[in-house]
Amino acid sequence: MFSKTLLGLSTAMTLIATGAFAADGDKSLTIAIVNNGHMINMQKVAEAYTEKTGVALNWVSLEEGVLREQVTSDTATGGGQYDVINIGMQEAPIWGEAGWIEPLNFGDDYDIYDMLPAIRNGLSYDGQLYAAPFYGESSMVMYRKDLTDAAGVTIADNDSWDNILAAAKAIHDPDAGVYGVCLRGKPGWGDNMAFITAMVNSFGGAWFDKDFKPTIDTEAWHKAINFYVNLLGTYGPPGSEGNSFNEILALYNEGKCGMWIDATIAASFLEVDGVAYAQSPNAGNPVGANWLWAWAMAVPTGTDKAEEAKAFIEWATSKDYIQAVANHPDFGWGAVPTGTRKSTYANPEFQAAANFASAELAAIESAAPEATDLKPYVGVQFAAIPEFPEVGSAVAQEMAAALSGAKTVDEALEASQDAAESIMKEAGYFE
């Protein structure tokens, strides 16, 4: 079954044959991954890699926020706890420039230019790839068309937030166990702030001005956060301040969410019939407000198994790996990692199995991470500066407090502005 799809193992097998493993002969790799569906699936598909190469794969699967904390700490200090790590577009160029992770250079068969340009560029620094994408994503609306049809409402591409609110109200039926909308509320710079930042962008807001002074306690943020708290607090499930991607995915598949605005990758795992898709809502931002992200694999400089780690990444992010998932009896084309390669979207079998393919690709290709006059930094749902994780995490706690009612929106935004200013001053951006 795997003979055709594992041709990309040749590099790894050559390393083994030439004694490239550590001097102690340890043929194992420790891999830190986020506990999302495609990463979990990889553990099963990669059994073939171990069978072919003899390389044991030790998986450390962590919740998103915990993964970021542990991987950042270990990589920054050169701890060497992991040989392969999951990181994303916020970290890859910064860590590459800092020398925390190894540059990645693969063979011609890997076909790096088959990668979607936005994904490849976002994981590079100065033209050099530092993390290879396992899957990529933007954001979009995923809604139950049976519920919107029954309620007599429609959802359009790049809809207004007012119409999203009206649709959520129309399909909200908590007595029947259906909530109008499910959105991230769990605090974290890549959790609730991924959605909130994209929403703030759509209202014309940004994290910083051109001098990198925080612009959080501003009119655009107030409009966006008041809308967010009202929308999710009124028409979302109780306890939304504890929900991130995995929690909402479970709710959606239980039939409890009428609408979900989140990562396009979620569409691969939706089990409810009749889901339809639309491009992300926008309150008037001329370049839109759908985010751009990739969960990628990198090699920390602290490992003594860099070449073996690179060989595994070359296989796990290749066309051959995608074919292996498609051929696997437990998965198929509807479950392959998406958002990375042009060839995946051009494949008729994938198109037939993934009714979300065109909406996902359109979202990824329309994302606008480049710096602009409105947003003078790279990144959509994050800012590509080293200080952002600390700033984003501090603000995330305040937004969760506003959502839960522990603070007013005004109080949360004032505290967020103060925290962000303190962090950026200490970093030397301004006096």
Backbone hydrogen bonds, N-H to C=O, Kabsch-Sander energy under -0.5 kcal/mol:
donor,donor_aa,acceptor,acceptor_aa,energy
6,L,2,F,-1.5
7,L,4,K,-0.8
9,L,6,L,-1.8
10,S,7,L,-1.5
13,M,9,L,-2.7
14,T,10,S,-2.2
15,L,11,T,-1.9
16,I,12,A,-1.8
17,A,13,M,-2.5
18,T,14,T,-2.0
19,G,16,I,-1.6
20,A,15,L,-3.2
25,G,22,A,-2.7
27,K,25,G,-0.8
28,S,26,D,-1.1
29,L,56,A,-2.4
31,I,29,L,-0.6
31,I,58,N,-3.0
32,A,84,V,-2.5
33,I,31,I,-0.6
33,I,60,V,-2.5
35,N,62,L,-1.9
36,N,34,V,-1.5
40,I,36,N,-2.2
41,N,37,G,-2.6
42,M,38,H,-1.6
43,Q,39,M,-0.9
43,Q,40,I,-0.8
44,K,40,I,-0.7
44,K,41,N,-1.0
45,V,41,N,-2.0
46,A,42,M,-2.9
47,E,44,K,-1.2
48,A,45,V,-1.5
50,T,46,A,-1.7
51,E,47,E,-2.1
52,K,48,A,-2.3
53,T,49,Y,-2.5
54,G,50,T,-2.7
56,A,27,K,-3.0
56,A,54,G,-0.7
58,N,29,L,-3.5
58,N,56,A,-0.6
59,W,57,L,-0.7
60,V,31,I,-2.9
61,S,59,W,-0.6
62,L,33,I,-2.7
62,L,60,V,-0.6
67,L,63,E,-3.0
68,R,64,E,-2.2
69,E,65,G,-1.9
70,Q,66,V,-2.7
71,V,67,L,-2.9
72,T,68,R,-2.2
73,S,69,E,-2.2
74,D,70,Q,-2.4
75,T,71,V,-2.6
76,A,72,T,-2.5
77,T,73,S,-1.3
78,G,75,T,-0.9
79,G,74,D,-2.8
83,D,30,T,-2.9
84,V,30,T,-1.8
85,I,298,A,-2.4
86,N,32,A,-1.3
87,I,85,I,-0.6
87,I,296,A,-1.9
92,A,88,G,-2.5
95,W,91,E,-3.5
96,G,92,A,-2.3
97,E,93,P,-2.2
98,A,94,I,-1.8
99,G,95,W,-0.7
99,G,96,G,-0.8
100,W,95,W,-2.4
101,I,95,W,-0.9
102,E,299,V,-2.8
104,L,129,L,-2.9
105,N,103,P,-0.5
110,Y,107,G,-1.4
111,D,107,G,-0.5
111,D,108,D,-1.2
114,D,111,D,-2.0
115,M,112,I,-1.2
116,L,340,T,-2.8
119,I,116,L,-0.8
120,R,116,L,-2.4
121,N,117,P,-2.9
122,G,118,A,-1.5
123,L,119,I,-0.8
123,L,120,R,-0.9
124,S,121,N,-1.4
125,Y,128,Q,-2.4
128,Q,125,Y,-1.9
130,Y,123,L,-2.3
131,A,123,L,-1.0
132,A,297,M,-2.4
134,F,295,W,-2.3
135,Y,295,W,-1.6
136,G,338,T,-2.6
137,E,293,W,-2.9
140,M,262,D,-2.1
141,V,278,A,-3.1
142,M,260,W,-3.0
143,Y,141,V,-0.5
143,Y,276,A,-2.4
144,R,258,G,-2.7
145,K,143,Y,-1.0
145,K,274,G,-1.9
147,L,144,R,-0.6
148,T,144,R,-2.1
149,D,145,K,-2.7
150,A,146,D,-1.8
151,A,147,L,-1.8
152,G,148,T,-0.8
152,G,149,D,-0.8
153,V,148,T,-2.5
158,N,279,Q,-0.9
159,D,156,A,-1.2
159,D,279,Q,-0.6
164,I,160,S,-1.7
165,L,161,W,-2.5
166,A,162,D,-2.2
167,A,163,N,-2.5
168,A,164,I,-2.6
169,K,165,L,-2.3
170,A,166,A,-2.1
171,I,167,A,-2.0
172,H,168,A,-1.1
173,D,178,V,-2.6
176,A,173,D,-1.6
177,G,174,P,-1.4
178,V,173,D,-2.1
179,Y,256,K,-2.9
181,V,235,Y,-2.2
182,C,259,M,-2.5
185,G,243,N,-3.2
186,K,243,N,-2.4
191,D,188,G,-1.1
192,N,186,K,-2.3
193,M,188,G,-1.9
194,A,191,D,-0.9
195,F,191,D,-1.0
196,I,192,N,-2.7
197,T,193,M,-2.4
198,A,194,A,-1.5
199,M,195,F,-2.3
200,V,196,I,-3.0
201,N,197,T,-2.8
202,S,198,A,-1.7
203,F,199,M,-1.1
203,F,200,V,-0.7
204,G,201,N,-1.9
205,G,200,V,-2.6
209,D,213,K,-1.9
212,F,209,D,-2.2
215,T,207,W,-2.4
218,T,216,I,-2.1
222,H,218,T,-2.4
223,K,219,E,-2.6
224,A,220,A,-2.4
225,I,221,W,-3.1
226,N,222,H,-2.2
227,F,223,K,-1.9
228,Y,224,A,-2.7
229,V,225,I,-2.8
230,N,226,N,-2.1
231,L,227,F,-3.1
232,L,228,Y,-2.7
233,G,229,V,-1.9
234,T,230,N,-1.8
235,Y,231,L,-2.2
236,G,232,L,-1.5
240,S,237,P,-0.8
242,G,239,G,-2.1
243,N,240,S,-2.0
248,I,244,S,-2.3
249,L,245,F,-2.6
250,A,246,N,-1.9
251,L,247,E,-1.9
252,Y,248,I,-3.0
253,N,249,L,-2.4
254,E,250,A,-0.9
254,E,251,L,-0.5
255,G,252,Y,-1.9
256,K,251,L,-2.5
258,G,179,Y,-2.9
258,G,256,K,-0.5
260,W,142,M,-2.1
261,I,182,C,-0.9
262,D,140,M,-1.7
262,D,260,W,-0.6
264,T,138,S,-2.5
266,A,263,A,-1.8
267,A,264,T,-1.8
268,S,265,I,-1.5
269,F,266,A,-2.3
270,L,267,A,-0.8
275,V,272,V,-0.6
276,A,143,Y,-3.0
278,A,141,V,-1.9
280,S,139,S,-0.6
282,N,159,D,-2.6
285,N,202,S,-0.9
288,G,285,N,-1.8
293,W,137,E,-2.5
295,W,135,Y,-1.9
296,A,87,I,-3.3
296,A,294,A,-0.7
297,M,132,A,-2.8
298,A,85,I,-2.3
301,T,100,W,-2.8
303,T,300,P,-1.7
309,A,305,K,-2.5
310,K,306,A,-2.5
311,A,307,E,-2.0
312,F,308,E,-2.0
313,I,309,A,-2.3
314,E,310,K,-2.6
315,W,311,A,-1.6
316,A,312,F,-3.0
317,T,313,I,-1.6
318,S,315,W,-1.7
321,Y,315,W,-0.5
322,I,318,S,-1.6
323,Q,319,K,-2.2
324,A,320,D,-2.1
325,V,321,Y,-2.2
326,A,322,I,-2.1
327,N,323,Q,-2.2
328,H,324,A,-1.0
328,H,325,V,-0.5
331,F,328,H,-1.5
332,G,325,V,-2.1
335,A,332,G,-1.9
336,V,333,W,-1.1
342,K,114,D,-3.2
344,T,341,R,-0.5
345,Y,341,R,-1.1
346,A,342,K,-1.5
347,N,343,S,-0.6
347,N,344,T,-1.1
351,Q,347,N,-2.4
352,A,348,P,-2.2
353,A,349,E,-1.5
354,A,350,F,-2.1
355,N,353,A,-0.6
357,A,354,A,-1.7
360,E,356,F,-2.6
361,L,357,A,-2.6
362,A,358,S,-2.2
363,A,359,A,-1.9
364,I,360,E,-2.4
365,E,361,L,-2.7
366,S,362,A,-1.3
367,A,363,A,-0.9
367,A,364,I,-0.7
372,T,375,K,-2.8
377,Y,375,K,-1.5
379,G,369,P,-2.8
384,A,378,V,-2.6
385,I,383,A,-2.4
388,F,385,I,-1.6
390,E,387,E,-0.5
391,V,387,E,-2.1
392,G,388,F,-3.9
393,S,389,P,-2.0
394,A,390,E,-1.8
395,V,391,V,-2.3
396,A,392,G,-2.2
397,Q,393,S,-1.4
398,E,394,A,-1.2
399,M,395,V,-2.4
400,A,396,A,-2.0
401,A,397,Q,-1.8
402,A,398,E,-2.0
403,L,399,M,-2.2
404,S,400,A,-2.2
405,G,401,A,-0.9
406,A,401,A,-1.4
407,K,401,A,-1.6
412,A,408,T,-2.6
413,L,409,V,-2.5
414,E,410,D,-2.2
415,A,411,E,-2.3
416,S,412,A,-2.1
417,Q,413,L,-2.5
418,D,414,E,-2.2
419,A,415,A,-2.4
420,A,416,S,-2.6
421,E,417,Q,-2.6
422,S,418,D,-2.1
423,I,419,A,-2.1
424,M,420,A,-2.5
425,K,421,E,-2.6
426,E,422,S,-2.2
427,A,423,I,-1.5
428,G,425,K,-1.6
429,Y,424,M,-2.2
